[in-house]
């Protein structure tokens, strides 16, 4: 299944390691350091010029990729989990 994370960017849901709220995650020093390291290494991609609200961490081709999205985490979770079906992982 594919997930539209905004800004005309789509990722495979099976490659998603986590979906995080940008405001709450960046309160923690370790989360800020993780995002800074991803940006420095070129693994972070901002998918839209809109205000970022979440980030999606994926494992693609053996490497991590961090997508910074303008969509709320709730919106992303609704998109990744089909209505009426239970998924064991995101």
GIZI-V604549 format. One record per helix or strand. SS is the DSSP state (H for helix, E for strand). FROM is the first residue (numbers start at 1). TO is the last residue. If there is no record, write none. Layout:
# GIZI-V604549
SS;FROM;TO  SS;FROM;TO
This chain:
# GIZI-V604549
E;2;6  E;9;12  H;13;15  E;16;21  H;22;25  H;29;41  E;44;46  E;54;60  E;63;69  H;73;80
